[in-house]
């Protein structure tokens, strides 16, 4: 009979609280420049290309290094890598805050991406190793998912408030207290854990993994922002070719970066695939709702960010309620399926929105977010529980990379649908800039006299809303399909209790000091 795994105590829950701080800040850094960029442009005078890199370099570096850092943490120690990443993140934040040139800020943002790539998978892997009891682990992962989702929403609001009262560098300085606290308390509260027999680190897999991830992420993001272009398709194709080479390398290497053993867990592969679909649904909606609040309803950037916080009120309860249902005997497949259906209902509400539907759009966004958080928290728990504990870092990095892929694909696919419908809805005699984007149409309309400008602005807002409705219908259909896949693919999957093996005991039974 398998003995029950030990329960986590006050020390572990306190350690989880400490881990939430860097996680919150790393997720906030995705959106923290939204309001700071005008001041940065005035102060540093970056070129158009440099401004794009200031925005994008963080996300690109983070996505490209997730698998490398997750695997590295399994080898050198997750706590050790977490603390190294925290030091790098803090130092880069200080450099970014006082950058005197665009080149320095771009370099600092790149180092922030490196630090973020160490922090995200290691925090999740440490949760996996600290909470061995399934009930407690589900609660901890639910908190992890909620903090991750909240951070992205809070980043833009925090940057708006700070920039309004301080200089633009303050959006980076807020990282320092949290990283300092992690560096002080981490060695005391966090246990060290790693794979006791990891083998050699496969250096060739590092450039292969980056060459697989970065061109695909870049191509998908540019397709969403700029529309169809052959070079973005070529970029995605090149990335997929390198992905095939990376997979082949992992299958044939004596010591792969991502061991095939990670995928042998009964629930890992379906959880990874469905988690990617859930990220598709979440980020696909964000492409429209932010533009809707600002350009259709006419809210200022800060007003739009504050309104967008309202749906997050519901998110906090979603993951704990889902965990409680599973613990009380509801099959996980049913909970995940219900989460996808709820999220599809959120898209259904967005499909009903008109050009003056603030509360309907907020309700739709909230319902969508609740459904996605239910799905992601349960799938994260299933994936980490299914993967070998000594490979928790690699498993976490795969989940995070899948989230990056799904989000970029969602913005590209649903954004393309919305753009096509926008083009179709615009008058054929409208100026070319007005037919391209809603922002272009409003800029042209502002220069036209009287009723002509009003008519063009109204037509553009209606065309954009039609595009959002069409994309929402497509998103709802995709999530309904995902619900069907979850119902079939997760049926009867149970996570077996962990049997204390020699390796697991060696990985987990270490003193807080790592000795």
BAKE-343131 format. One record per residue (C-alpha): residue number from 0; residue in one letter; x, y, z. Coordinates in pm, whole numbers, plus 32768, in hexadecimal, padded with zeros to 4 digits. Layout:
N
> NUM_A_X_Y_Z .
...
//
This chain:
515
> 0_X_8000_8000_8000 .
> 1_X_808C_8156_7F9D .
> 2_X_80C4_8234_80CE .
> 3_X_801E_8386_80D0 .
> 4_X_810A_84A0_806A .
> 5_X_8165_8593_8180 .
> 6_X_8093_86CD_81A2 .
> 7_X_812A_8826_8180 .
> 8_X_8135_88FE_82B5 .
> 9_X_814F_8A6F_8307 .
> 10_X_82B0_8A81_827D .
> 11_X_8245_8A0C_8122 .
> 12_X_8118_8AF4_8111 .
> 13_X_81F1_8C1A_817D .
> 14_X_82EC_8BB8_8073 .
> 15_X_81D3_8BB4_7F72 .
> 16_X_817D_8D1A_7FD1 .
> 17_X_82E6_8D7D_7F96 .
> 18_X_82E1_8CCE_7E43 .
> 19_X_81AA_8D8E_7DDC .
> 20_X_8265_8EDC_7DE3 .
> 21_X_8359_8E97_7CC5 .
> 22_X_824A_8DE3_7C04 .
> 23_X_8166_8F12_7C1D .
> 24_X_8278_8FFE_7BAC .
> 25_X_82ED_8F24_7A8B .
> 26_X_818A_8F10_7A04 .
> 27_X_8158_9086_7A3B .
> 28_X_828F_90D6_796F .
> 29_X_81DC_9057_7838 .
> 30_X_80F8_9189_783E .
> 31_X_81AF_9280_791E .
> 32_X_8224_9361_77FF .
> 33_X_80C9_93AE_7774 .
> 34_X_80BB_950B_780C .
> 35_X_822E_9549_783C .
> 36_X_828A_9541_76CB .
> 37_X_8227_96AE_767D .
> 38_X_8312_972E_778D .
> 39_X_8421_963B_7722 .
> 40_X_8400_96B6_75BB .
> 41_X_841F_9821_7629 .
> 42_X_8548_97DB_770D .
> 43_X_8615_96DE_7646 .
> 44_X_85A1_9734_74E4 .
> 45_X_85A4_95CC_7462 .
> 46_X_8576_9581_72F2 .
> 47_X_843B_94C8_7287 .
> 48_X_84FC_9380_727C .
> 49_X_8597_93BD_73D2 .
> 50_X_8440_940A_7465 .
> 51_X_83BE_92BD_73E4 .
> 52_X_84E6_9208_747F .
> 53_X_84B0_92B9_75CC .
> 54_X_8353_9224_75CB .
> 55_X_839A_90CC_753D .
> 56_X_84F7_905F_75A9 .
> 57_X_8481_8FFA_7706 .
> 58_X_8375_8F0D_768A .
> 59_X_844F_8E7C_7576 .
> 60_X_8575_8E2E_765A .
> 61_X_848F_8DA1_7766 .
> 62_X_83DB_8CBB_7673 .
> 63_X_851D_8C4A_75CE .
> 64_X_85CB_8BE7_7712 .
> 65_X_84AF_8B46_77D7 .
> 66_X_8508_89E0_7778 .
> 67_X_867A_8A1C_77AF .
> 68_X_8648_8AB0_7908 .
> 69_X_854A_89AB_7974 .
> 70_X_8639_8893_7919 .
> 71_X_8760_894B_79B3 .
> 72_X_86A7_896E_7AFC .
> 73_X_866F_87F8_7B0A .
> 74_X_87E7_87CC_7AEC .
> 75_X_8886_88DE_7BBE .
> 76_X_8770_8905_7CBF .
> 77_X_8628_89BF_7CA1 .
> 78_X_865B_8A9F_7DCE .
> 79_X_87BB_8AF8_7D5E .
> 80_X_8745_8B58_7C02 .
> 81_X_861E_8C18_7C93 .
> 82_X_8704_8CEC_7D6A .
> 83_X_87F6_8D28_7C49 .
> 84_X_86CF_8D92_7B73 .
> 85_X_864D_8E78_7C86 .
> 86_X_87A1_8F22_7CA1 .
> 87_X_87B0_8F4D_7B26 .
> 88_X_864A_8FCF_7B1A .
> 89_X_8690_90CC_7C2E .
> 90_X_87D5_9145_7B91 .
> 91_X_8734_9165_7A3A .
> 92_X_860F_9224_7AD2 .
> 93_X_8701_931E_7B6B .
> 94_X_87B9_9341_7A1F .
> 95_X_8672_9373_7961 .
> 96_X_85F3_9479_7A57 .
> 97_X_8726_9556_7A25 .
> 98_X_876C_9507_78B6 .
> 99_X_87ED_9639_77F9 .
> 100_X_87CC_95A9_769C .
> 101_X_86DF_94CC_75D9 .
> 102_X_87F4_93CA_75A9 .
> 103_X_8829_93AE_7721 .
> 104_X_86B5_9385_775F .
> 105_X_869A_9276_7654 .
> 106_X_87C2_91BC_76F0 .
> 107_X_8727_91DC_784B .
> 108_X_85D9_9159_77CC .
> 109_X_8690_9030_7731 .
> 110_X_8732_8FDC_7881 .
> 111_X_85DB_9002_7923 .
> 112_X_8561_8EFA_782C .
> 113_X_867D_8E12_7892 .
> 114_X_8626_8E43_79FF .
> 115_X_84B5_8E0E_79B9 .
> 116_X_8503_8CCA_7901 .
> 117_X_85AF_8C46_7A3A .
> 118_X_84A0_8CBB_7B2B .
> 119_X_8366_8C39_7A80 .
> 120_X_83B2_8AC3_7A5D .
> 121_X_8477_8AAF_7BA1 .
> 122_X_835B_8B42_7C71 .
> 123_X_826A_8A43_7BDF .
> 124_X_8365_8925_7C0D .
> 125_X_83A1_8987_7D78 .
> 126_X_822A_8983_7DB6 .
> 127_X_822A_8821_7D28 .
> 128_X_8340_87AF_7E10 .
> 129_X_82C9_8867_7F4B .
> 130_X_8160_87F1_7F38 .
> 131_X_815D_8677_7F12 .
> 132_X_7FFD_864B_7F9C .
> 133_X_7F0F_865A_7E6D .
> 134_X_7E06_872B_7F21 .
> 135_X_7EFE_882E_7F9B .
> 136_X_7FB2_8834_7E4C .
> 137_X_7E6C_887D_7D97 .
> 138_X_7E2D_89A5_7E7F .
> 139_X_7F90_8A26_7E53 .
> 140_X_7F81_8A0B_7CD8 .
> 141_X_7E30_8ABA_7CDB .
> 142_X_7ED1_8BDF_7D91 .
> 143_X_7FF6_8BD5_7C9D .
> 144_X_7F07_8BE9_7B73 .
> 145_X_7E3F_8D06_7C0C .
> 146_X_7F74_8DD7_7C56 .
> 147_X_7FFC_8D9B_7AF9 .
> 148_X_7EB7_8E0F_7A57 .
> 149_X_7E91_8F3B_7B3F .
> 150_X_7FF5_8FB1_7AFE .
> 151_X_7FB9_8FE7_798B .
> 152_X_7E85_90BC_79D6 .
> 153_X_7F2F_917F_7AEE .
> 154_X_8065_91D5_7A26 .
> 155_X_7FC2_92D5_7944 .
> 156_X_7F00_9377_7A5F .
> 157_X_8031_9390_7B3F .
> 158_X_80FE_942D_7A27 .
> 159_X_7FED_952F_79EC .
> 160_X_7FDD_9591_7B5B .
> 161_X_8157_95A0_7B86 .
> 162_X_8197_9665_7A46 .
> 163_X_808B_975F_7AAC .
> 164_X_813F_97AA_7BF5 .
> 165_X_82AD_9753_7BB4 .
> 166_X_83A0_972C_7A91 .
> 167_X_8395_9601_79A5 .
> 168_X_84AF_9545_7A54 .
> 169_X_83D1_9513_7B85 .
> 170_X_8319_93FA_7ACF .
> 171_X_8459_932E_7AEA .
> 172_X_84C0_9392_7C4B .
> 173_X_838D_92ED_7CE3 .
> 174_X_8435_919F_7C93 .
> 175_X_8555_91DD_7D84 .
> 176_X_84AB_91AE_7ED9 .
> 177_X_840A_9066_7E71 .
> 178_X_854D_8FD9_7DE1 .
> 179_X_860E_9047_7F17 .
> 180_X_850D_8F99_7FF4 .
> 181_X_852B_8E5C_7F24 .
> 182_X_86A7_8E62_7F3D .
> 183_X_8694_8E8A_80B8 .
> 184_X_857C_8D94_8107 .
> 185_X_85AE_8C9B_7FEC .
> 186_X_86E0_8BEC_8081 .
> 187_X_862A_8BCC_81CD .
> 188_X_84CF_8B5D_815C .
> 189_X_84FF_8AAD_800E .
> 190_X_8585_8949_8002 .
> 191_X_8688_88F5_7EFC .
> 192_X_861F_87E4_7E0A .
> 193_X_86A8_875D_7CC6 .
> 194_X_86C0_8626_7BF3 .
> 195_X_87B3_8540_7CAD .
> 196_X_8835_84A7_7B68 .
> 197_X_87FE_85A8_7A52 .
> 198_X_8913_8545_7961 .
> 199_X_89D9_863F_7893 .
> 200_X_8935_8781_7823 .
> 201_X_88F8_8776_76AD .
> 202_X_8984_88C2_7631 .
> 203_X_8916_888A_74C8 .
> 204_X_87AB_8880_7538 .
> 205_X_87C0_89E9_75B4 .
> 206_X_87E3_8A92_745D .
> 207_X_86FA_898F_73C5 .
> 208_X_85E9_89DE_74C1 .
> 209_X_8610_8B56_748D .
> 210_X_860F_8B2B_7313 .
> 211_X_84CE_8A61_7334 .
> 212_X_8417_8B53_741A .
> 213_X_8480_8CB2_73B5 .
> 214_X_8430_8CB3_723E .
> 215_X_82D8_8C1F_7280 .
> 216_X_8285_8D16_7396 .
> 217_X_8308_8E38_72C4 .
> 218_X_8247_8DD0_718D .
> 219_X_8101_8D9E_724A .
> 220_X_811B_8EEC_7300 .
> 221_X_816C_8FA9_71C3 .
> 222_X_804D_8F05_7107 .
> 223_X_7F65_8F7C_721B .
> 224_X_7FF1_90DD_7214 .
> 225_X_803C_9115_70A3 .
> 226_X_7F61_901B_6FE9 .
> 227_X_7FBF_8F1E_6EDD .
> 228_X_8127_8F32_6E64 .
> 229_X_81F4_8E1F_6DC3 .
> 230_X_8327_8E61_6E9A .
> 231_X_8262_8E1D_6FD8 .
> 232_X_81E9_8CD5_6F45 .
> 233_X_8352_8C80_6EEA .
> 234_X_83B9_8CD2_704F .
> 235_X_82B5_8BE3_70DC .
> 236_X_831B_8AD5_6FE4 .
> 237_X_848A_8AF6_7042 .
> 238_X_8430_8ADC_71B1 .
> 239_X_8364_89A1_7175 .
> 240_X_8488_8903_70B8 .
> 241_X_856F_8949_71DE .
> 242_X_8461_88C0_72C6 .
> 243_X_846E_8778_7206 .
> 244_X_85E9_8773_722C .
> 245_X_85C7_87C0_73A0 .
> 246_X_84D1_86A2_73D3 .
> 247_X_85B6_85B4_7316 .
> 248_X_86D9_8621_73EF .
> 249_X_8613_85DC_752E .
> 250_X_85B4_8482_74B1 .
> 251_X_8716_841B_7455 .
> 252_X_87F6_84CE_7551 .
> 253_X_8881_8406_7672 .
> 254_X_8837_852A_775B .
> 255_X_8722_85FE_76BF .
> 256_X_86BB_8755_773A .
> 257_X_854E_86E4_7741 .
> 258_X_8543_8575_7795 .
> 259_X_843A_84A3_76E4 .
> 260_X_83EC_841D_783F .
> 261_X_832F_8562_7882 .
> 262_X_822C_84FA_777D .
> 263_X_81FD_839B_7804 .
> 264_X_8123_8416_7921 .
> 265_X_7FBD_83B0_78DA .
> 266_X_7F31_8512_78DD .
> 267_X_8056_85F0_7876 .
> 268_X_802B_85FC_76FB .
> 269_X_7EB2_8642_76F9 .
> 270_X_7EE2_8745_780D .
> 271_X_7FF3_87F3_7744 .
> 272_X_7F22_87FC_7605 .
> 273_X_7DE7_8876_76B2 .
> 274_X_7EA8_897C_7777 .
> 275_X_7F2B_8A07_762E .
> 276_X_7DC6_8A1E_75AC .
> 277_X_7D59_8AD5_76E7 .
> 278_X_7E70_8BD6_76B4 .
> 279_X_7DF2_8BFE_754F .
> 280_X_7C9C_8C5B_75D6 .
> 281_X_7D1B_8D4A_76DE .
> 282_X_7E0B_8E19_760B .
> 283_X_7D2A_8E12_74D8 .
> 284_X_7C27_8EDC_7594 .
> 285_X_7D23_8FD3_7623 .
> 286_X_7D77_9042_74C1 .
> 287_X_7C17_90D2_749C .
> 288_X_7BA7_913D_75F4 .
> 289_X_7CC3_9234_7630 .
> 290_X_7C84_92DC_74DF .
> 291_X_7B0D_92D7_7519 .
> 292_X_7B27_9390_7664 .
> 293_X_7C0F_949B_75DA .
> 294_X_7BB5_94CA_746D .
> 295_X_7A45_946A_7462 .
> 296_X_79D3_94EE_75B4 .
> 297_X_7AD2_9609_75BB .
> 298_X_7B6A_95BD_770F .
> 299_X_7CC3_9641_775E .
> 300_X_7DD9_9541_7783 .
> 301_X_7DD1_9552_78FF .
> 302_X_7C53_9549_790A .
> 303_X_7C56_9417_7827 .
> 304_X_7D57_9369_7904 .
> 305_X_7C8D_93B2_7A3F .
> 306_X_7B4B_9334_799F .
> 307_X_7BFF_91FA_792D .
> 308_X_7C53_91AA_7A98 .
> 309_X_7AE3_9181_7AEB .
> 310_X_7ABB_9025_7A50 .
> 311_X_7BE5_8FA8_7B1B .
> 312_X_7B12_8FC3_7C58 .
> 313_X_7A72_8E77_7BFA .
> 314_X_7BB9_8DC9_7BA6 .
> 315_X_7C35_8DA2_7D0B .
> 316_X_7B28_8CA7_7D67 .
> 317_X_7B33_8BDB_7C26 .
> 318_X_7C61_8AFC_7C64 .
> 319_X_7C13_8AAE_7DD5 .
> 320_X_7AAC_8A51_7D7D .
> 321_X_7B25_896C_7C66 .
> 322_X_7C1E_88C7_7D54 .
> 323_X_7B0D_8890_7E57 .
> 324_X_7A2C_87E9_7D57 .
> 325_X_7B3F_86F6_7CF0 .
> 326_X_7B94_86AA_7E5A .
> 327_X_7A26_865B_7EA2 .
> 328_X_7A1C_8554_7D94 .
> 329_X_79B7_860F_7C59 .
> 330_X_7A82_857E_7B3B .
> 331_X_7B91_866A_7AC4 .
> 332_X_7B23_8637_795B .
> 333_X_79CD_86C3_79B3 .
> 334_X_7A60_87F3_7A63 .
> 335_X_7B4B_8845_7942 .
> 336_X_7A33_880F_7846 .
> 337_X_7952_88F8_790E .
> 338_X_7A69_89FB_7917 .
> 339_X_7A88_89F6_779E .
> 340_X_790D_8A14_777A .
> 341_X_7907_8B3D_7869 .
> 342_X_7A1F_8BE2_77A4 .
> 343_X_7961_8BA3_7661 .
> 344_X_7835_8C4E_7706 .
> 345_X_7912_8D7E_7743 .
> 346_X_795E_8D8C_75D1 .
> 347_X_77E9_8D68_7592 .
> 348_X_77AA_8EA4_765B .
> 349_X_78B8_8F5C_7597 .
> 350_X_780D_8EF0_7455 .
> 351_X_76D5_8FAF_74C4 .
> 352_X_778B_90F7_7503 .
> 353_X_7736_9231_7444 .
> 354_X_77F1_9379_742C .
> 355_X_7779_93E8_7585 .
> 356_X_7783_92AB_7657 .
> 357_X_7879_92EF_7771 .
> 358_X_77D6_920F_7873 .
> 359_X_7796_90F5_777E .
> 360_X_7904_90F4_7711 .
> 361_X_797C_90FD_787A .
> 362_X_788E_8FE1_78D4 .
> 363_X_7901_8F17_77A9 .
> 364_X_7A6F_8F50_7800 .
> 365_X_7A2F_8EED_796A .
> 366_X_7974_8DAD_7912 .
> 367_X_7A81_8D52_7815 .
> 368_X_7B98_8D8B_7913 .
> 369_X_7AE7_8CBD_7A1F .
> 370_X_7AC3_8B98_7931 .
> 371_X_7C2C_8BAA_78BE .
> 372_X_7CB6_8BBF_7A22 .
> 373_X_7BE9_8A8C_7A81 .
> 374_X_7C7B_89D4_7958 .
> 375_X_7DE3_8A47_7985 .
> 376_X_7DF3_8A01_7AFA .
> 377_X_7D70_889F_7ACF .
> 378_X_7E49_8852_79A0 .
> 379_X_7F80_88DA_7A4B .
> 380_X_7F3B_87FE_7B79 .
> 381_X_7F01_86CF_7A9A .
> 382_X_803A_870A_79C9 .
> 383_X_8122_873F_7AF2 .
> 384_X_808D_861A_7BB0 .
> 385_X_80BA_8538_7A81 .
> 386_X_8225_8598_7A3D .
> 387_X_8345_84FF_7B04 .
> 388_X_8393_85DB_7C30 .
> 389_X_8505_85E5_7BD6 .
> 390_X_84A5_867F_7A85 .
> 391_X_83B3_8782_7B11 .
> 392_X_847B_88A3_7A7E .
> 393_X_8470_8815_791D .
> 394_X_82FC_87CC_793E .
> 395_X_82B7_892D_79BC .
> 396_X_837E_89C8_78A1 .
> 397_X_82BA_8902_779E .
> 398_X_8172_8980_7831 .
> 399_X_81EF_8AE8_782A .
> 400_X_8270_8AC5_76C6 .
> 401_X_8121_8A34_765B .
> 402_X_8076_8B5E_76F9 .
> 403_X_8154_8C4D_7631 .
> 404_X_8107_8B90_74EE .
> 405_X_7F93_8B82_7534 .
> 406_X_7F7D_8CF3_7589 .
> 407_X_8039_8D5F_7451 .
> 408_X_7F6B_8C76_7377 .
> 409_X_7E26_8CF5_740F .
> 410_X_7E7F_8E60_73CA .
> 411_X_7EEA_8E0A_7266 .
> 412_X_7DC1_8D2E_7208 .
> 413_X_7CA6_8DF2_72AA .
> 414_X_7D4E_8F3A_7256 .
> 415_X_7D58_8ED4_70E7 .
> 416_X_7BE6_8E7D_70ED .
> 417_X_7B91_8FCB_718C .
> 418_X_7C6C_9089_7096 .
> 419_X_7BCF_8FDC_6F69 .
> 420_X_7A72_9031_6FE1 .
> 421_X_7ADD_9196_702B .
> 422_X_7B5C_91BE_6EC5 .
> 423_X_7A17_9133_6E3D .
> 424_X_7946_921C_6F12 .
> 425_X_79F8_935D_6EB2 .
> 426_X_7976_9432_6D91 .
> 427_X_7A36_93EC_6C52 .
> 428_X_7A73_955F_6C1A .
> 429_X_7B10_9594_6D71 .
> 430_X_7C7E_9606_6D71 .
> 431_X_7D7D_94EE_6D78 .
> 432_X_7DF3_952C_6EE1 .
> 433_X_7C88_951C_6F55 .
> 434_X_7C56_93CC_6EAD .
> 435_X_7D86_9336_6F59 .
> 436_X_7D43_936C_70CD .
> 437_X_7C4C_940F_71B7 .
> 438_X_7D60_94F3_723B .
> 439_X_7DAE_9563_70D9 .
> 440_X_7C40_95A8_7095 .
> 441_X_7C17_967C_71CE .
> 442_X_7D50_9741_7177 .
> 443_X_7CC9_9787_7019 .
> 444_X_7B6E_97DA_70A2 .
> 445_X_7C03_98DB_7191 .
> 446_X_7C8A_999C_7066 .
> 447_X_7B44_999A_6F9E .
> 448_X_7A45_9AB1_6FC8 .
> 449_X_78FD_9A86_7083 .
> 450_X_7816_996D_7020 .
> 451_X_7910_98C7_6F35 .
> 452_X_79FD_9885_7057 .
> 453_X_78E5_9810_713B .
> 454_X_785F_9725_7031 .
> 455_X_79B4_9688_6FF3 .
> 456_X_79F6_965B_7169 .
> 457_X_789F_95BD_719A .
> 458_X_78D1_94D1_7073 .
> 459_X_7A29_946C_70F5 .
> 460_X_79A9_9427_7254 .
> 461_X_788B_9355_71CA .
> 462_X_7977_9296_70E4 .
> 463_X_7A65_9250_7205 .
> 464_X_7947_91DA_72E0 .
> 465_X_78D0_90F6_71C7 .
> 466_X_7A31_906A_71B4 .
> 467_X_7A36_9031_732C .
> 468_X_78E7_8F7E_7319 .
> 469_X_7964_8E98_7204 .
> 470_X_7AA6_8E4A_72BE .
> 471_X_79DE_8E08_73FC .
> 472_X_7904_8D0C_7345 .
> 473_X_7A3F_8C5F_72C4 .
> 474_X_7AD4_8C62_7422 .
> 475_X_7996_8BD1_74B7 .
> 476_X_7993_8AB8_73B5 .
> 477_X_7B00_8A67_73FB .
> 478_X_7AC5_8A58_7573 .
> 479_X_7991_897D_7545 .
> 480_X_7A6F_8896_7478 .
> 481_X_7B73_88A0_758D .
> 482_X_7A62_8842_7685 .
> 483_X_7A16_870F_75B3 .
> 484_X_7B86_86B4_75A7 .
> 485_X_7BA0_86DC_7720 .
> 486_X_7A6F_8604_775E .
> 487_X_7B01_84EE_7685 .
> 488_X_7C75_8514_76C8 .
> 489_X_7C6D_853F_7843 .
> 490_X_7B65_843A_7889 .
> 491_X_7BCA_834E_79A2 .
> 492_X_7D26_83E7_79C3 .
> 493_X_7D8E_83CB_7B2C .
> 494_X_7ED4_8440_7BC3 .
> 495_X_7F64_8320_7C86 .
> 496_X_7FE7_8367_7DE3 .
> 497_X_815D_8397_7DE7 .
> 498_X_8222_8270_7E5E .
> 499_X_8358_82E4_7F1A .
> 500_X_8471_8265_7E3D .
> 501_X_85E1_8288_7E87 .
> 502_X_8605_83A0_7D8B .
> 503_X_84D3_845A_7E05 .
> 504_X_8546_8443_7F6C .
> 505_X_869C_84C1_7F09 .
> 506_X_8602_85E3_7E48 .
> 507_X_8508_8648_7F54 .
> 508_X_85AE_85E8_809D .
> 509_X_86AC_86FC_80A9 .
> 510_X_86DA_8801_81B1 .
> 511_X_8669_8966_816F .
> 512_X_87D6_89C6_8149 .
> 513_X_87FE_88CC_8030 .
> 514_X_88FC_87F7_80F1 .
//
